[in-house]
Amino acid sequence: MSEKLETEQVPRLKETFSESSINEKAVSPSFVESIEDSPIEEVRAAVPPTDNTDLPTATLRAWLWGIIFSCAISFTNQFFWFRANPLTIKVIVVQLLAFPAGKLTEKILPNYEFKLGRFGFNLNPGPFGVKEHVLITVMANAAATSFDAIDIIVVQKIYYNQDWGFGGGILLVLTTSLIGFGFAGILRRYLVRPASMVWPINLVNATLFHTLHQQVPKDVKDAEATVSGLSMSRNKFFLIAFIASFVWYFFPGYIIPVLTSISWICWIKKDSVLVSQLGSGINGLGLGSFTLDWSTLSAWYPSALAIPWVVEANMLAGFIFFIYILVPIVYYTNTWEAKKFPFYNTNQYDIWGNKFDRQRVLTPNQLLNDTAYEDYSPIRITSFFAICYGQGLVALGAIVTHTILYNGKDIWNRFKSARQDSDDIHARLMDNYKEVPDWWYAVLFVCSLGAGFATIVVYPSDMPWWSLIIAVILAFIWLLPVGIITAITSQAPTISMITEWVYGAIAPGHPIGNMIFKTYGYITVRQALLFAQDLKLGHYMKIPPREMFSFQVVGTIIASFVSLGTTNYLMNSIKGICTKSAYPWTCPNMNLFGASSVIWGLIGPGKFFASNSLYAFLPYFLLIGFLLPVPFWLLARRYPKSWVRHISIPMVCLGPLPYPPAPTNAATTWAAVGFVFNFFIKRRYNGWWRKYNYVLSAALDSGVAVSAIVIFFAFHYSNINFPTWWGNNPDSIDQCPLATANWAGVDVYS
């Protein structure tokens, strides 16, 4: 093997995946012709290195079921998104339901050929195939995720009494989504084609597809041939694990909700503020707390069984440093007047520890009244929230430096050519299909951008037209480095703070303009990453790119109309929605967006980070992030075979990413599960891991999702509650009654 390959290509893959995961021959140019499988063990265990080009793809039944499931999942997720405990149906449920639906149409539709001039299609072109199944799922996935732009529309109405109507709302949702799709297409050669861009969460979906359609990867066949005790088929294993997951979720989801957070430390002394703050896994530090609810983990992290252990270890290290070490130091030394406020939340306070009254500082035009703000109080937040802002800035700086140091050469090579000698078998199999021309994505981007200009000019966005150009440039600059980290970890860093900070500097005191700018900056990146993730799934499943393009775009458009229509219906039909009086329609996610609009838009970074502000040091976290990867990169080059090569500062900074509002017990439980399956079992019982690991992950996710739907519609929706006892008493769920109070034991938001 050449020295160049040894020093550049293989270590780049090894920085994320274990040495046993890499087939070094497979990435060597001298062995290109002999490559039979992916160079990465995780991919080999989930995706066969084969393709059947004769399988049907964009059939009538694929379009029919894709549209039906897209409408259904978009309506359901948006309808329940505003509830205190939102019910989110994941696309894996559609993946399960689409299989019998496709088989049904295979049986009942006639074998009839329609002719439309030069074009034609068959109503029933034979057995329902895996590629049709993938296209249905991909279309539904475009509709499964609630659009963040919807939350901003709701904040406009609830916080600032501004309503754009359906026309302005649909333009906002469509343009942010489709601009993101244009970006994903332009950068697909960097985020989709390379073997090192794994997108681990897709391996769970790919495994379920192959399990349902009884397609076994070569790596799994090898495991069966060499390891005894693996006679149970993956289908049977999936069914058993699915039933177990379905039944178990009735306990934390209905019978004994206390299992969602077992904070045993609080049993020692329930009347202690200190013990509650340290022990609470929901509203505190979560020391020793854990969860037995798989939905709690899957709500905030990608599957612990899907992510490589080295990634999980980096994220756990970041969580321990920021949350277990830095936050307590700041709070208990009373830095930033921390003890005036609770330990953990996203609320805003005044200098006396009371609720921050934004109405006192707003003008009739919903802008900041500087005089009133000076007379009232500077804004305050919890020290936990402030540290998480700092952590986010460290992550953003580290992502840029890390991308340049570790991925810069490969990016440059792919800039010169989309096809590389190191392309794996899956990339070469995809070369059998016509690629989507770049001009398709370019036209989509230009049209969406033009509609975006029309949106902010015609509607009262409080945002000048030229600022949209800045927002889109910001999104494009950050997309590739953020996308690389997401493709490796399936956990997306957020550039939300950067976009809010930039517009806060451009136009301080303009909360609505800040939110719209954030929509076109941060949310565009988020949508682009969702599209890129699905493009990689299509890459693994060998779906013709042009058909992927069509199904993704149509699914997005359908979901935009259905989601906004559902939102408008709820806003107009539920009195007092998004307030406590309308419980359970309290809109928890909207309130987080509202908090950001107050801090970054209404008050602005100029005042929030002013030299006389408590939080003046926070911007320096960004500089720290830029510098931090450099010494670790130098150490890894100096000691290429030491454990230092596994350290990734951006991954470390992802550990505390969902906090707040995620429960703190999620991180440690998630990492413990990952250690058991992706370190211990993978090393000790590798044959079992290769055959069943991703099947188990799919079964756990789908079992919980289906169980949650049954519980909600069969019991909660009909107000059939389980008899009250200590395991579901609202006062005992957290087991730490003073966790939401400040150091004096007072909670002004209670």
C-alpha positions in Angstrom: 0.0 0.0 0.0 1.4 3.4 -0.9 2.6 5.8 1.7 0.2 8.5 0.5 -2.8 6.2 0.9 -1.7 5.0 4.4 -1.3 8.6 5.7 -4.3 10.2 4.1 -7.2 8.0 3.2 -7.3 5.2 5.8 -6.7 7.4 8.9 -9.5 9.7 7.7 -12.0 6.8 8.0 -10.4 5.5 11.1 -10.9 8.7 13.0 -14.6 7.8 13.3 -14.8 4.1 12.9 -12.8 1.5 14.8 -9.8 -0.1 13.3 -11.7 -3.4 13.0 -14.3 -1.6 10.9 -11.9 -0.7 8.1 -10.9 -2.9 5.3 -7.7 -1.2 4.3 -7.5 -3.0 1.0 -10.9 -1.7 0.0 -9.8 1.9 0.0 -6.6 1.4 -1.9 -6.4 2.5 -5.5 -4.4 -0.5 -6.4 -7.3 -2.8 -5.3 -10.2 -0.8 -6.9 -11.1 -3.6 -9.3 -11.2 -6.2 -6.5 -13.5 -4.3 -4.1 -16.5 -6.4 -3.2 -18.0 -4.5 -0.4 -17.9 -1.3 1.6 -14.7 -0.5 3.5 -16.7 0.1 6.6 -18.0 -2.8 8.7 -21.1 -1.0 9.9 -22.2 -0.5 6.2 -21.3 -4.1 5.3 -23.6 -5.4 8.1 -26.6 -3.4 6.8 -26.3 -3.0 3.0 -25.6 -5.7 0.4 -23.0 -4.6 -2.2 -25.4 -5.6 -5.0 -28.2 -4.1 -7.1 -31.0 -5.4 -9.2 -31.7 -2.8 -12.0 -34.8 -4.6 -13.1 -36.8 -3.9 -9.9 -39.7 -1.4 -10.4 -39.3 2.0 -8.8 -41.6 5.0 -9.5 -44.7 3.0 -10.1 -48.3 4.2 -9.8 -48.6 2.3 -6.4 -45.4 4.0 -5.2 -46.8 7.4 -6.0 -50.3 6.5 -4.6 -49.0 5.3 -1.2 -46.3 7.9 -1.0 -48.9 10.7 -1.3 -51.3 9.0 1.1 -48.7 8.4 3.8 -47.2 11.9 3.3 -50.6 13.5 3.9 -51.3 11.3 6.9 -48.0 11.6 8.7 -47.8 15.4 8.1 -51.3 16.0 9.5 -50.8 13.7 12.5 -47.4 15.1 13.5 -48.4 18.7 13.1 -51.7 18.2 14.9 -50.0 16.8 18.0 -46.9 19.0 17.8 -48.6 21.7 19.9 -49.5 19.4 22.8 -47.6 19.4 26.1 -46.5 15.9 25.3 -46.4 15.9 21.5 -47.0 12.6 19.7 -44.4 12.3 16.9 -44.9 9.5 14.4 -41.5 8.6 13.0 -41.0 7.5 9.4 -40.2 4.0 10.5 -43.9 3.5 11.1 -44.6 4.4 7.5 -41.8 2.1 6.5 -43.6 -0.8 8.3 -47.1 0.1 7.1 -46.0 0.7 3.5 -45.0 -3.0 3.2 -48.4 -4.6 3.6 -50.0 -1.6 1.7 -47.7 -2.3 -1.2 -48.4 -6.0 -1.1 -52.1 -5.3 -1.0 -52.0 -3.3 -4.2 -49.8 -6.0 -5.7 -52.8 -8.4 -5.1 -55.8 -6.2 -6.1 -54.6 -4.0 -9.0 -55.0 -5.5 -12.5 -52.0 -6.0 -14.8 -53.0 -3.3 -17.2 -50.8 -1.2 -19.4 -51.7 2.5 -19.9 -50.3 4.2 -23.0 -50.0 8.0 -23.1 -48.3 8.7 -26.4 -44.6 7.9 -26.1 -45.1 7.3 -22.4 -46.9 4.5 -20.5 -47.1 2.7 -17.2 -48.4 -0.5 -15.8 -50.9 -0.5 -13.0 -49.3 -3.6 -11.5 -45.8 -4.3 -12.8 -45.3 -7.4 -10.7 -44.3 -8.0 -7.1 -44.0 -5.0 -4.8 -40.3 -4.3 -4.7 -37.9 -2.8 -2.2 -37.2 0.2 -4.4 -40.9 1.2 -4.5 -40.9 0.7 -0.7 -37.9 3.1 -0.3 -39.5 5.8 -2.5 -42.7 5.7 -0.5 -40.7 6.0 2.7 -38.5 8.8 1.4 -41.6 10.9 0.3 -43.2 10.3 3.7 -39.9 11.3 5.5 -40.0 14.7 3.8 -43.4 15.1 5.5 -42.6 13.5 8.8 -40.5 16.2 10.4 -42.4 19.3 11.6 -41.2 22.4 9.8 -39.4 24.8 12.1 -40.8 27.6 10.0 -44.3 26.6 11.4 -43.1 27.4 14.9 -41.9 30.8 13.8 -45.2 31.5 12.2 -46.9 30.6 15.5 -44.4 32.8 17.5 -45.3 35.7 15.2 -48.9 35.4 16.1 -48.7 34.5 19.8 -45.8 36.7 20.9 -46.0 39.6 18.5 -49.6 39.6 17.2 -48.6 39.4 13.6 -50.3 37.1 11.0 -49.2 36.7 7.4 -52.2 34.6 6.5 -52.0 31.3 4.6 -50.2 32.9 1.5 -47.3 34.3 3.4 -47.0 31.3 5.6 -46.9 28.8 2.8 -44.2 30.9 1.0 -42.1 30.9 4.1 -42.4 27.2 4.6 -41.8 26.2 1.0 -38.9 28.6 0.3 -36.9 27.6 3.3 -37.4 23.9 2.5 -36.7 24.0 -1.2 -33.7 26.3 -0.9 -32.3 23.7 1.4 -33.0 21.0 -1.1 -31.1 22.9 -3.8 -28.1 23.2 -1.4 -28.2 19.4 -0.7 -28.2 18.6 -4.4 -25.3 20.9 -5.1 -23.2 19.4 -2.3 -24.2 15.8 -2.7 -20.8 14.8 -4.1 -19.3 15.7 -0.7 -22.1 14.6 1.6 -23.6 11.5 -0.2 -21.1 9.9 -2.6 -18.0 9.3 -0.3 -17.9 6.1 1.6 -16.8 7.9 4.7 -20.1 9.9 4.8 -21.9 7.0 6.4 -25.1 8.7 7.8 -25.4 5.9 10.5 -29.1 6.3 11.2 -29.8 5.2 7.6 -28.2 1.9 8.3 -31.2 1.1 10.6 -33.7 1.9 7.8 -31.7 0.0 5.3 -31.6 -3.0 7.6 -35.3 -3.0 8.0 -35.9 -2.7 4.2 -33.7 -5.7 3.6 -35.2 -7.6 6.5 -38.8 -7.1 5.2 -37.8 -8.0 1.7 -35.5 -10.9 2.8 -32.4 -9.6 1.3 -29.3 -10.6 3.4 -26.0 -8.6 3.2 -22.9 -10.6 2.5 -21.5 -9.7 5.9 -24.5 -11.3 7.6 -24.2 -14.4 5.5 -20.5 -14.7 6.5 -21.5 -14.3 10.2 -24.0 -17.1 9.9 -21.5 -19.4 8.2 -18.7 -18.9 10.8 -20.6 -18.4 14.1 -22.9 -21.0 15.7 -26.2 -19.9 17.3 -27.3 -17.5 14.6 -29.9 -19.7 13.0 -32.8 -17.4 13.8 -33.8 -15.4 10.8 -33.6 -11.6 11.0 -37.4 -11.5 10.2 -38.2 -13.6 13.2 -35.8 -11.7 15.4 -37.3 -8.4 14.3 -40.9 -9.7 15.1 -39.9 -10.9 18.6 -38.0 -7.6 19.4 -40.9 -5.5 18.0 -43.5 -7.2 20.2 -41.3 -6.9 23.3 -40.7 -3.2 22.6 -44.4 -2.6 21.9 -45.5 -4.3 25.1 -42.8 -2.7 27.3 -43.6 0.9 26.2 -47.1 0.5 27.9 -45.2 0.7 31.2 -43.3 4.0 30.8 -45.9 5.4 28.4 -49.1 4.6 30.3 -48.9 2.4 33.5 -45.7 3.7 35.3 -44.4 6.9 33.7 -41.9 7.2 36.6 -39.7 4.9 34.5 -39.0 7.7 32.2 -36.7 9.2 34.8 -35.4 7.2 37.8 -33.8 9.9 39.9 -32.9 7.8 42.9 -30.6 10.4 44.5 -33.7 12.5 45.3 -35.1 9.7 47.4 -32.4 10.6 50.0 -33.8 14.0 50.9 -36.7 15.3 48.9 -36.9 18.7 50.7 -33.4 19.7 49.7 -32.9 22.1 46.8 -29.3 20.9 46.4 -30.3 17.2 46.2 -33.1 18.0 43.7 -30.9 20.1 41.5 -28.2 17.4 41.4 -30.4 14.4 41.1 -33.2 15.4 38.8 -32.9 13.8 35.4 -35.6 16.1 33.9 -35.0 19.5 35.5 -31.5 19.2 37.0 -28.1 17.7 36.6 -29.2 14.1 36.5 -26.4 12.6 38.5 -27.1 8.9 38.8 -30.4 9.3 37.0 -31.4 7.0 34.1 -34.3 6.2 32.0 -36.0 2.9 31.0 -38.0 4.6 28.3 -36.6 4.0 24.8 -38.7 6.9 23.4 -36.8 9.4 25.7 -33.6 8.4 24.1 -34.9 8.3 20.5 -36.5 11.7 20.9 -33.2 13.5 21.5 -30.5 11.3 20.0 -30.1 9.0 17.0 -30.3 5.3 17.9 -27.6 4.3 20.3 -27.3 1.0 18.3 -26.6 2.8 15.1 -23.9 5.3 16.1 -20.2 4.0 16.3 -19.0 3.8 19.9 -16.1 6.2 19.2 -18.6 8.9 18.3 -20.7 8.1 21.4 -17.6 8.2 23.6 -16.6 11.6 22.3 -20.1 12.9 22.8 -20.2 11.5 26.4 -16.9 13.2 27.2 -18.4 16.5 26.0 -21.5 16.0 28.1 -19.5 15.2 31.2 -17.2 18.3 30.8 -19.9 20.9 30.0 -22.8 19.5 32.1 -21.3 17.6 35.0 -18.3 19.8 35.5 -18.6 23.3 34.1 -22.3 24.0 34.9 -22.1 23.1 38.6 -18.9 25.2 39.0 -20.7 28.2 37.5 -23.9 27.7 39.5 -22.6 26.9 42.9 -19.9 29.7 42.8 -22.9 32.0 42.0 -21.2 33.1 38.8 -23.6 35.2 36.7 -25.8 35.5 39.8 -26.8 32.0 39.0 -28.4 31.2 42.4 -31.1 33.7 41.8 -32.5 31.5 39.1 -33.4 27.8 38.8 -30.7 25.3 37.8 -32.1 24.2 34.4 -34.6 25.8 32.0 -34.8 28.2 29.0 -36.9 30.9 30.7 -36.0 34.6 30.8 -35.7 36.6 34.1 -35.1 40.1 35.3 -32.4 41.1 37.8 -34.6 40.3 40.8 -35.2 36.7 39.7 -38.8 37.4 38.5 -40.3 36.6 35.1 -39.0 38.9 32.4 -41.9 41.0 31.3 -41.3 41.6 27.6 -44.5 43.7 27.3 -42.8 46.4 29.4 -40.1 46.9 26.8 -42.1 46.5 23.5 -43.3 49.4 21.3 -46.7 49.2 19.6 -44.7 48.2 16.4 -43.2 45.2 18.3 -39.8 46.7 18.5 -37.5 47.3 21.5 -38.1 50.4 23.5 -34.6 51.2 24.6 -35.6 53.7 27.3 -38.1 51.3 28.8 -35.5 48.5 28.8 -32.9 50.7 30.6 -35.5 51.7 33.2 -36.7 48.1 33.7 -33.9 45.4 33.8 -31.3 43.7 31.7 -32.4 40.2 30.7 -31.2 37.2 32.6 -31.1 33.4 31.8 -30.1 30.4 33.8 -26.4 29.6 34.0 -27.1 26.2 32.4 -28.7 27.9 29.4 -25.8 30.4 29.2 -23.2 27.5 29.2 -25.1 25.7 26.5 -25.0 28.9 24.4 -21.2 28.9 24.9 -20.9 25.2 24.1 -22.8 25.8 20.9 -20.3 28.6 19.9 -17.4 26.3 20.7 -18.9 23.6 18.5 -19.4 26.0 15.5 -15.8 27.2 15.7 -14.4 23.7 16.1 -16.4 22.4 13.1 -14.8 24.9 10.7 -11.2 24.2 11.9 -11.8 20.4 12.1 -13.2 20.3 8.5 -10.2 22.2 7.1 -7.7 20.1 8.9 -9.2 16.6 8.6 -11.3 16.8 5.4 -9.9 19.7 3.5 -7.8 17.7 1.0 -10.6 15.3 0.2 -13.1 18.1 -0.3 -10.6 19.8 -2.7 -10.2 16.5 -4.6 -13.9 16.1 -4.9 -14.3 19.7 -6.0 -12.1 18.8 -9.0 -13.9 15.5 -9.7 -17.1 14.0 -8.3 -15.6 10.5 -8.8 -12.6 9.4 -6.9 -10.4 6.3 -6.9 -11.5 5.7 -3.3 -15.2 5.4 -4.2 -16.7 2.3 -2.8 -18.9 -0.4 -4.5 -22.1 1.5 -3.7 -20.9 4.6 -5.5 -19.9 2.6 -8.5 -23.3 0.8 -8.6 -25.0 4.1 -8.6 -23.1 5.1 -11.7 -25.5 2.8 -13.6 -28.2 5.4 -13.2 -28.6 8.8 -14.7 -27.6 11.4 -12.2 -29.8 14.5 -11.6 -28.2 17.3 -13.6 -26.9 20.2 -11.5 -29.1 22.6 -13.4 -32.2 20.9 -11.9 -31.0 21.8 -8.5 -29.9 25.2 -9.6 -33.3 26.0 -11.1 -35.0 24.9 -8.0 -32.7 27.0 -5.9 -33.1 30.1 -8.0 -36.9 29.8 -8.1 -37.1 29.3 -4.4 -34.7 32.2 -3.7 -36.9 34.4 -5.9 -40.0 33.4 -4.0 -38.1 34.1 -0.8 -37.4 37.7 -1.9 -41.1 38.1 -2.8 -42.0 36.8 0.7 -40.0 39.3 2.7 -40.8 42.2 0.4 -44.6 41.7 0.2 -45.2 40.6 3.8 -44.2 42.6 6.9 -41.1 40.7 7.7 -39.2 43.6 9.3 -36.3 42.4 7.2 -34.7 44.3 4.2 -34.4 42.3 1.0 -30.6 42.4 0.9 -30.4 40.6 4.3 -31.9 37.5 2.6 -28.7 37.3 0.6 -26.6 37.3 3.8 -28.8 34.6 5.3 -28.4 32.3 2.3 -24.7 32.9 2.1 -24.4 32.0 5.8 -26.3 28.8 5.2 -24.2 27.8 2.3 -20.9 28.5 4.1 -21.9 26.4 7.1 -23.7 23.6 5.2 -20.6 21.6 4.2 -18.7 21.5 7.6 -22.0 20.9 9.5 -23.0 18.3 7.0 -19.8 16.4 7.3 -20.2 16.1 11.1 -23.8 15.1 10.7 -23.0 12.5 8.1 -20.6 10.9 10.6 -22.7 11.2 13.7 -26.3 11.5 12.6 -26.5 14.4 15.1 -26.7 17.8 13.5 -24.9 20.8 15.0 -27.0 24.0 14.9 -26.1 27.3 13.4 -29.1 28.9 15.0 -27.1 31.2 17.3 -24.9 32.4 14.4 -27.9 33.5 12.3 -29.6 35.1 15.3 -26.3 36.8 16.3 -25.7 38.2 12.8 -29.1 39.7 12.3 -29.1 40.9 15.9 -26.0 42.9 15.0 -27.5 44.1 11.8 -30.8 45.1 13.3 -31.0 45.0 17.1 -34.4 45.3 18.7 -36.2 43.7 15.7 -37.5 40.2 17.0 -39.6 39.4 14.0 -36.9 40.2 11.4 -34.5 38.1 13.5 -36.8 35.1 13.3 -37.3 35.4 9.6 -33.5 35.8 9.0 -33.0 32.7 11.2 -35.5 30.8 9.1 -33.6 31.4 5.9 -30.2 30.8 7.6 -30.4 28.0 10.1 -33.6 26.2 9.0 -32.3 26.1 5.4 -29.3 24.2 6.6 -31.5 21.9 8.7 -33.7 21.0 5.7 -30.7 20.5 3.5 -29.3 17.9 5.9 -32.6 16.1 6.0 -32.6 15.9 2.2 -29.0 14.8 2.1 -29.7 12.0 4.6 -32.5 10.7 2.4 -30.2 11.0 -0.7 -27.7 8.7 1.1 -30.5 6.2 1.9 -31.3 6.2 -1.8 -27.6 5.7 -2.5 -27.5 2.6 -0.2 -30.7 1.2 -1.7 -29.7 2.0 -5.3 -32.7 4.3 -6.2 -32.4 6.1 -9.5 -31.4 9.7 -8.5 -34.0 11.4 -10.8 -36.8 9.5 -9.1 -35.5 10.4 -5.7 -35.5 14.0 -6.7 -39.2 13.9 -7.8 -40.4 12.0 -4.7 -38.5 14.3 -2.3 -39.8 17.5 -3.9 -43.4 16.3 -4.1 -43.3 15.1 -0.5 -42.0 18.4 0.7 -44.6 20.4 -1.2 -47.5 18.2 0.1 -46.2 18.4 3.7 -45.9 22.2 3.5 -49.6 22.7 2.6 -50.9 20.0 5.0 -48.8 21.2 8.0 -49.7 24.9 7.5 -53.4 24.0 7.0 -53.4 21.9 10.2 -51.7 24.8 12.1 -54.2 27.4 10.9 -57.1 25.1 11.9 -55.7 24.6 15.4 -54.9 28.3 15.9 -58.4 29.3 14.9 -60.3 26.6 16.7 -58.6 26.2 20.1 -59.1 29.1 22.4 -56.0 30.3 24.2 -53.8 27.9 22.4 -50.1 27.9 23.5 -51.1 29.1 27.0 -51.6 27.1 30.2 -55.4 27.7 30.0 -55.5 25.6 26.8 -53.8 22.6 28.3 -52.7 20.2 26.8 -52.3 22.6 23.8 -49.4 24.5 25.4 -46.9 24.5 22.4 -43.6 23.7 24.3 -41.4 23.9 21.2 -42.9 27.2 20.1 -42.0 28.7 23.5 -38.3 27.8 23.0 -38.3 29.7 19.7 -40.1 32.5 21.4 -37.3 32.7 24.1 -34.7 32.9 21.3 -36.6 35.7 19.6 -36.5 37.7 22.9 -32.8 37.2 23.7 -31.3 37.5 20.2 -34.0 39.6 18.4 -35.7 41.9 20.9 -32.7 42.5 23.3 -30.0 41.7 20.7 -26.4 40.5 21.1 -25.2 44.1 21.5 -26.9 44.4 24.8 -26.7 40.7 25.8 -22.9 40.6 25.2 -22.2 44.2 26.2 -19.0 44.8 28.2 -21.0 45.5 31.3 -23.2 42.4 30.8 -22.9 39.2 32.9 -22.5 37.3 29.6 -19.8 39.4 28.0 -17.4 36.4 28.0 -19.6 34.1 26.0 -18.5 35.3 22.5 -14.9 34.1 23.3 -16.2 30.5 23.3 -16.3 30.8 19.5 -12.6 31.7 19.3 -11.9 28.9 21.7 -13.7 26.6 19.3 -11.6 27.7 16.3 -8.4 27.0 18.2 -9.2 23.8 20.1 -8.9 21.2 17.3 -5.4 22.3 16.4 -3.4 20.8 19.2 -5.3 17.5 18.9 -4.7 17.4 15.2 -1.0 18.0 15.8 -0.9 15.3 18.5 -2.7 12.8 16.1 -0.1 13.5 13.4 2.7 13.1 15.9 1.3 9.9 17.5 -0.8 8.4 14.7 -1.5 5.1 16.4 -2.4 6.5 19.9 -5.8 7.0 21.3 -5.6 10.7 20.5 -6.5 10.0 16.9 -10.0 9.1 18.0 -10.6 12.6 19.6 -12.9 14.8 17.6 -13.6 18.2 19.2 -16.8 18.8 17.1 -18.2 15.4 18.3 -17.2 16.2 21.9 -19.2 19.4 21.6 -22.3 17.5 20.3 -22.7 15.7 23.6 -24.5 18.6 25.4 -26.2 19.7 22.2 -29.9 18.9 23.0 -29.7 20.6 26.4 -31.9 22.3 27.2 -34.7 21.2 26.8 -33.7 17.5 26.7 -33.8 15.6 30.0 -30.2 15.2 31.3 -30.7 11.5 32.0 -30.8 10.8 28.3 -27.1 11.2 27.6 -25.7 8.8 30.1 -28.3 6.1 29.4 -27.8 6.5 25.6 -24.0 6.2 26.0 -24.4 3.1 28.3 -26.6 1.4 25.7 -24.1 2.3 22.9 -21.2 0.9 25.0 -22.9 -2.4 25.5 -23.9 -3.0 21.9 -21.3 -1.1 19.8 -18.2 -1.8 22.0 -18.7 -4.9 24.2 -21.0 -7.0 22.0 -19.4 -5.8 18.7 -16.0 -7.0 19.9 -17.0 -10.1 21.9 -19.9 -11.4 19.8 -19.3 -9.8 16.4 -21.3 -12.3 14.4 -24.4 -11.6 16.5 -23.7 -7.9 16.1 -23.4 -8.0 12.4 -26.7 -10.0 12.0 -29.0 -8.6 14.6 -27.7 -5.2 15.9 -29.5 -2.9 13.3 -32.5 -5.2 13.3 -32.8 -4.7 17.0 -32.5 -0.9 16.6 -35.3 -0.9 14.0 -37.5 -3.1 16.1 -37.1 -0.9 19.2 -37.9 2.3 17.3 -40.9 0.9 15.5 -42.3 -1.0 18.5 -42.2 2.2 20.6 -43.7 4.3 17.8 -46.6 1.9 17.2 -47.2 1.5 20.9 -47.3 5.2 21.4 -50.0 5.6 18.7 -52.1 2.9 20.2 -51.8 4.3 23.7 -52.6 7.8 22.6 -55.7 7.0 20.5 -57.0 4.2 22.6 -56.5 5.8 26.0 -55.3 9.4 26.2 -57.4 10.8 23.4 -60.5 9.2 24.9 -59.5 10.4 28.4 -59.1 6.8 29.7 -56.4 7.2 32.3 -54.7 4.5 34.3 -55.7 4.5 37.9 -53.6 7.0 40.0 -50.9 5.4 42.1 -47.3 6.4 43.1 -45.9 5.3 39.7 -48.0 7.8 37.7 -48.7 10.5 40.3 -47.8 13.8 38.6 -46.0 14.9 41.8 -43.7 11.8 41.7 -42.7 11.6 38.1 -39.5 13.6 38.5 -39.0 12.5 42.2 -37.2 15.8 42.7 -39.9 18.3 43.7 -37.6 21.3 44.2 -35.6 20.8 40.9 -37.4 23.8 39.2 -36.8 26.2 42.1 -33.9 28.6 42.6 -31.4 28.3 45.4 -33.9 29.9 47.8 -36.5 27.3 46.9 -38.7 29.6 44.8 -40.0 28.9 41.3 -41.6 32.1 39.8 -42.8 30.1 36.7 -44.7 27.6 38.7 
